[in-house]
């Protein structure tokens, strides 16, 4: 695990553990203490040596900084004596939720805290991605197609709400509250995996540690007796099927490969099999979720022996279903690209002509790249060149820009 990946994961773990100790109203004090501990580590470890248990070191330093801050401002004195007698728990090798009304994993529990129904869904998502997942504001804005100023505003409101709530994390949430908050938590896990699957990070197009953490938490979620359900099982299937193809999506130097460039022999067949098992296990309930439709798309790509043998008609049908279940202009764009593989680029352009694209989509490289590709294939060089230039200018990273250059041509 890289240093960046370690500090991101350790930061989330330690924040979740300390917030559970002192309460949600002290979230900002906890974040400050953990950030201070990380800065101390970056300064001292190169000189003093890296400790054997880096996470425990960070936890201890952050805890001392936090308790010092709480003593200084005179609040929460009743917690100090109790905390002094408690030792930081060792993380279990295979954490499992044990009781219907209990979530024992601190990170997963914090995700449920962030999914406060008193907050707007967008604020819930921003809070979870910043506090628990550890994304910076720029990454959140990119992933949510939002302006950074809007992200800051949502984050400020959400933190104010947590200060007011003073939720007792040791007491946990009732089963009804868990069920009410589960869709929001599933969405956070989906976004976390998506950032790992195709990251805006300038130095890493694919971040496996994010994918693996999202999958770990999704498995805990799906196996929980209260939280589990067909949508959770479908999300696990989606993650496994995408995770199976990560090696095939990069070359030896870490560059992104296009679908028709990928070596299908590098697909992890064991993960594909597990993903299909979870997808089969999700086939119950009154109606499919968006995760069912997306897992169906991922299964088609994972099972296709080659680009030419991909069943694009089925993928287009899954995107049509996805549009009905979870309407989004992005699904229309992806359906147009799939339809173009079946009926030609003209059919894709006709479908996009029916879309009143919102401003956030028009400003995304995804929109410009789709139009550039379809116009190029349809023999419209001027339109293709115009959209190609826009797509390259809006690409979020050099890795994505390099892949677009190969896809869209000179």
C-alpha positions as a printed Julia matrix, in Angstrom:
410×3 Matrix{Float64}:
   0.0     0.0     0.0
   1.4     3.42   -0.98
   1.93    6.14    1.64
  -0.95    8.17    0.22
  -3.26    5.15    0.35
  -2.17    4.32    3.89
  -2.75    7.83    5.22
  -6.15    8.08    3.5
  -7.31    4.79    4.98
  -5.74    5.39    8.39
  -7.21    8.89    8.56
 -10.7     7.53    7.94
 -10.23    4.72   10.48
  -8.91    6.97   13.23
 -11.54    9.66   12.66
 -14.29    7.06   12.87
 -12.85    5.52   16.03
 -12.35    8.82   17.85
 -15.75   10.23   16.86
 -17.29    7.1    18.31
 -15.47    7.9    21.57
 -16.25   11.59   21.98
 -19.41   12.19   19.95
 -20.4    13.64   16.61
 -20.51   17.19   17.97
 -16.71   17.02   18.26
 -16.16   16.02   14.62
 -14.11   19.08   13.67
 -11.89   18.7    16.74
 -11.33   15.06   15.81
 -10.47   15.94   12.21
  -8.0    18.59   13.39
  -6.36   16.14   15.78
  -6.0    13.42   13.15
  -4.64   15.88   10.59
  -2.13   17.07   13.18
  -1.06   13.49   13.87
  -0.52   12.86   10.14
   1.57   16.03    9.84
   3.63   14.92   12.84
   4.15   11.51   11.22
   5.3    13.06    7.96
   7.78   15.19    9.89
   9.08   12.6    12.37
   9.01    9.25   10.61
  11.75   10.09    8.1
  14.04   11.02   11.02
  12.95    8.59   13.76
  11.94    5.63   11.61
   8.53    4.25   10.74
   6.8     2.55   13.71
   5.83   -1.11   13.48
   2.13   -0.37   13.77
   1.64    2.9    11.91
  -2.12    3.07   12.46
  -1.81    2.55   16.22
   0.84    5.29   16.35
  -1.45    7.73   14.52
  -4.36    6.77   16.76
  -2.37    7.39   19.93
  -0.96   10.74   18.77
  -4.34   11.92   17.5
  -6.01   10.82   20.73
  -3.54   12.79   22.87
  -3.96   15.88   20.68
  -7.74   15.56   20.84
  -7.88   15.12   24.61
  -5.56   18.08   25.03
  -7.85   20.22   22.91
 -10.9    19.09   24.87
  -9.2    19.84   28.18
  -8.17   23.27   26.96
 -11.62   24.43   26.0
 -13.25   22.9    29.07
 -15.82   20.79   27.25
 -16.52   17.09   27.56
 -14.63   16.73   30.86
 -16.74   13.78   31.83
 -15.26   11.81   28.96
 -11.65   12.26   29.96
 -11.64    9.96   32.99
 -13.56    7.26   31.16
 -11.36    7.49   28.11
  -8.13    7.25   30.11
  -9.08    3.75   31.22
  -9.9     2.58   27.68
  -7.4     1.25   25.19
  -7.83    1.61   21.43
  -9.36   -1.6    20.15
  -7.27   -3.75   17.85
  -8.95   -4.0    14.43
 -10.39   -7.49   13.97
  -8.95   -9.6    11.16
 -12.35  -10.16    9.59
 -14.84   -7.63   11.01
 -18.44   -8.81   10.86
 -21.7    -7.25   11.92
 -23.1    -9.52   14.62
 -26.55   -8.34   15.61
 -29.54   -7.04   13.63
 -29.37   -3.61   15.25
 -25.56   -3.34   15.42
 -22.93   -2.19   12.97
 -19.58   -3.02   14.51
 -17.25   -1.62   11.85
 -16.44    2.0    12.8
 -16.14    3.23    9.22
 -19.45    1.7     8.18
 -21.07    3.07   11.32
 -19.8     6.57   10.51
 -21.3     6.33    7.03
 -24.69    5.78    8.66
 -24.1     8.79   10.92
 -23.39   10.93    7.85
 -26.63    9.73    6.24
 -28.68   11.89    8.62
 -32.2    12.32    7.15
 -32.19   15.92    8.36
 -29.54   16.66    5.71
 -30.19   16.94    2.0
 -28.95   13.86    0.1
 -26.22   15.94   -1.56
 -24.98   17.13    1.86
 -25.03   13.57    3.22
 -22.86   12.43    0.32
 -20.39   15.31    0.62
 -20.02   14.76    4.38
 -19.4    11.04    4.0
 -16.9    11.46    1.17
 -14.95   14.13    3.06
 -15.03   12.85    6.64
 -15.17    9.08    6.27
 -13.72    8.36    2.84
 -11.11   11.11    2.97
 -11.7    12.73   -0.43
 -10.6    16.33   -0.8
 -13.05   18.96   -1.96
 -11.7    18.98   -5.52
 -12.19   15.22   -5.88
 -15.71   15.45   -4.47
 -16.61   18.28   -6.84
 -15.33   16.31   -9.83
 -17.12   13.13   -8.87
 -20.43   14.92   -8.22
 -20.21   17.32  -11.2
 -20.41   20.22   -8.75
 -18.52   23.46   -8.11
 -16.01   23.43   -5.26
 -17.79   26.4    -3.63
 -21.02   24.41   -3.56
 -19.21   21.44   -1.98
 -17.76   23.68    0.75
 -21.23   25.06    1.47
 -22.82   21.61    1.76
 -19.97   20.41    3.96
 -20.34   23.38    6.32
 -24.08   22.77    6.73
 -23.56   19.06    7.34
 -20.89   19.62    9.99
 -23.15   22.11   11.76
 -25.9    19.49   11.82
 -23.57   16.91   13.41
 -22.54   19.4    16.08
 -26.19   19.81   16.99
 -27.1    16.12   16.93
 -24.63   14.82   19.57
 -25.46   11.28   18.5
 -24.11    8.6    20.84
 -22.28    6.23   18.51
 -21.76    3.62   21.21
 -25.52    3.37   21.59
 -25.82    2.82   17.84
 -28.82    3.34   15.59
 -32.12    1.52   15.84
 -32.97   -0.99   13.13
 -35.57    1.36   11.61
 -33.0     4.16   11.42
 -30.48    1.84    9.77
 -33.02    0.82    7.15
 -33.98    4.44    6.47
 -30.36    5.45    5.94
 -29.23    2.4     3.93
 -29.86    3.83    0.4
 -27.62    6.82    1.11
 -24.83    4.59    2.47
 -25.06    2.28   -0.54
 -24.66    5.31   -2.78
 -21.53    6.45   -0.91
 -19.99    3.0    -1.34
 -20.87    3.13   -5.04
 -19.17    6.54   -5.42
 -16.11    5.34   -3.48
 -15.71    2.37   -5.79
 -16.31    4.52   -8.87
 -13.46    6.85   -7.89
 -11.18    3.84   -7.51
 -12.34    2.33  -10.81
 -11.59    5.53  -12.79
  -9.95    8.21  -10.67
  -9.45   11.91  -11.27
  -6.23   11.64   -9.24
  -3.36   13.1   -11.33
  -0.99   10.22  -10.54
  -3.3     7.19  -10.51
  -5.97    6.45  -13.09
  -7.05    3.38  -11.13
  -6.87    3.28   -7.31
  -7.2    -0.33   -6.23
  -7.15    0.5    -2.53
 -10.37    2.5    -2.92
 -12.01   -0.33   -4.85
 -10.98   -2.87   -2.24
 -12.16   -0.72    0.69
 -15.52   -0.11   -0.98
 -15.87   -3.84   -1.65
 -14.97   -4.7     1.97
 -17.62   -2.34    3.32
 -20.2    -3.46    0.75
 -19.69   -7.09    1.77
 -20.2    -6.16    5.44
 -23.32   -4.27    4.41
 -24.77   -7.06    2.25
 -24.12   -9.74    4.89
 -25.71   -7.71    7.7
 -29.06   -9.23    8.75
 -30.82   -5.85    8.82
 -29.04   -4.06    5.99
 -28.74   -6.82    3.43
 -31.08   -6.94    0.48
 -31.18   -7.43   -3.28
 -29.78   -3.97   -4.02
 -26.83   -4.53   -1.67
 -26.13   -7.93   -3.23
 -26.28   -6.38   -6.7
 -23.81   -3.68   -5.64
 -21.38   -6.34   -4.4
 -21.8    -8.13   -7.74
 -21.1    -4.9    -9.62
 -17.93   -4.26   -7.62
 -16.61   -7.8    -8.03
 -17.23   -7.84  -11.78
 -15.44   -4.52  -12.23
 -12.66   -5.5    -9.82
 -12.06   -8.63  -11.9
 -11.12   -6.49  -14.9
  -8.79   -3.94  -13.3
  -5.58   -5.64  -14.46
  -6.9    -5.82  -18.03
  -7.66   -2.09  -18.04
  -4.03   -0.98  -17.65
  -0.81   -1.67  -19.53
   2.51   -2.49  -17.91
   3.18    1.21  -17.29
  -0.19    1.93  -15.69
  -1.75    3.65  -18.69
  -5.46    3.16  -19.3
  -6.38    0.76  -22.09
  -9.44    1.13  -24.28
 -11.94   -1.75  -24.42
 -10.63   -2.96  -27.78
  -7.02   -2.86  -26.5
  -7.56   -4.97  -23.4
  -6.1    -8.45  -22.98
  -9.08  -10.52  -21.82
  -6.76  -13.25  -20.48
  -5.88  -10.86  -17.64
  -9.45  -10.87  -16.31
  -9.67  -12.5   -12.86
 -12.04  -15.41  -13.53
 -12.45  -16.23   -9.84
 -13.77  -12.72   -9.14
 -16.05  -12.95  -12.18
 -17.49  -16.18  -10.81
 -18.03  -14.62   -7.37
 -19.64  -11.59   -8.97
 -22.05  -13.77  -10.94
 -22.94  -15.67   -7.76
 -23.79  -12.4    -5.99
 -25.76  -11.24   -9.02
 -27.79  -14.46   -8.97
 -28.32  -14.01   -5.21
 -29.71  -10.52   -5.86
 -32.48  -11.78   -8.14
 -35.38  -11.36   -5.74
 -37.56   -8.54   -4.54
 -40.27   -6.44   -6.12
 -38.17   -4.46   -8.6
 -34.56   -4.23   -9.81
 -32.31   -1.43   -8.59
 -29.83    0.64  -10.54
 -27.13   -1.67   -9.19
 -28.83   -4.65  -10.86
 -28.76   -2.89  -14.24
 -25.14   -1.76  -13.84
 -24.07   -5.22  -12.67
 -25.71   -6.65  -15.8
 -23.6    -4.29  -17.94
 -20.45   -5.2   -16.02
 -21.23   -8.91  -16.47
 -21.47   -8.5   -20.25
 -18.05   -6.85  -20.38
 -16.5    -9.39  -17.98
 -17.84  -12.37  -19.97
 -17.1   -11.07  -23.48
 -14.14  -12.99  -24.97
 -13.25   -9.97  -27.13
 -14.43   -6.49  -28.01
 -15.96   -7.74  -31.26
 -17.87  -10.51  -29.43
 -19.4    -8.14  -26.84
 -23.18   -8.33  -26.76
 -23.78   -4.62  -27.29
 -27.5    -5.1   -27.83
 -27.83   -6.42  -24.28
 -25.69   -3.6   -22.92
 -27.89   -1.04  -24.7
 -30.96   -2.73  -23.2
 -29.43   -2.55  -19.7
 -28.77    1.16  -20.16
 -32.39    1.66  -21.26
 -33.48   -0.09  -18.06
 -31.08    2.05  -16.06
 -32.62    5.2   -17.54
 -36.03    4.1   -16.3
 -34.84    3.09  -12.83
 -32.46    5.98  -12.13
 -32.92    8.68  -14.78
 -29.68   10.46  -15.66
 -28.44   12.01  -18.89
 -25.2    10.06  -18.46
 -27.13    6.82  -18.97
 -28.5     8.17  -22.24
 -24.94    8.97  -23.38
 -23.75    5.47  -22.57
 -26.79    3.92  -24.25
 -26.04    5.94  -27.39
 -22.46    4.62  -27.47
 -23.66    1.04  -27.03
 -26.38    1.5   -29.66
 -23.76    2.8   -32.09
 -21.95   -0.55  -31.85
 -25.18   -2.32  -32.88
 -26.8     0.01  -35.4
 -24.0     2.41  -36.33
 -22.91    5.89  -35.19
 -25.92    7.57  -36.8
 -28.24    5.77  -34.4
 -26.17    6.97  -31.48
 -26.26   10.57  -32.67
 -30.02   10.37  -33.19
 -30.49    9.2   -29.62
 -28.31   12.01  -28.23
 -30.29   14.52  -30.28
 -33.3    13.67  -28.1
 -31.41   14.67  -24.95
 -31.62   18.15  -23.47
 -28.16   17.98  -21.93
 -27.8    19.91  -18.64
 -24.99   22.42  -18.14
 -22.96   20.12  -15.9
 -22.93   17.4   -18.56
 -22.08   19.75  -21.43
 -19.1    20.91  -19.38
 -17.88   17.33  -18.88
 -15.33   15.54  -21.06
 -17.72   12.58  -21.19
 -20.26   14.49  -23.3
 -17.69   15.97  -25.68
 -15.85   12.67  -26.07
 -19.05   10.79  -26.94
 -20.0    13.35  -29.58
 -16.46   13.45  -30.98
 -16.36    9.67  -31.29
 -19.78    9.36  -32.93
 -19.19   12.24  -35.36
 -15.76   10.84  -36.31
 -17.24    7.42  -37.04
 -20.15    8.99  -38.93
 -17.78   10.89  -41.26
 -18.33   14.4   -39.84
 -14.72   15.66  -39.45
 -15.5    19.28  -38.5
 -17.93   18.4   -35.71
 -15.61   15.63  -34.54
 -12.64   18.01  -34.32
 -14.64   20.6   -32.38
 -15.87   18.13  -29.77
 -12.49   16.38  -29.61
 -10.75   19.63  -28.66
 -13.31   20.25  -25.92
 -13.0    16.7   -24.58
  -9.21   16.92  -24.35
  -9.39   20.32  -22.65
 -11.89   19.04  -20.05
 -10.18   15.69  -19.35
  -9.66   15.35  -15.57
  -6.21   13.73  -15.77
  -3.32   12.98  -18.13
  -4.26    9.29  -18.1
  -7.79   10.02  -19.33
  -6.46   12.53  -21.88
  -4.03    9.94  -23.26
  -6.83    7.37  -23.65
  -9.03    9.95  -25.39
  -6.26   10.74  -27.87
  -6.1     7.1   -28.89
  -9.88    6.75  -29.01
 -10.65    9.95  -30.91
  -7.73    9.9   -33.31
  -5.37   12.65  -34.47
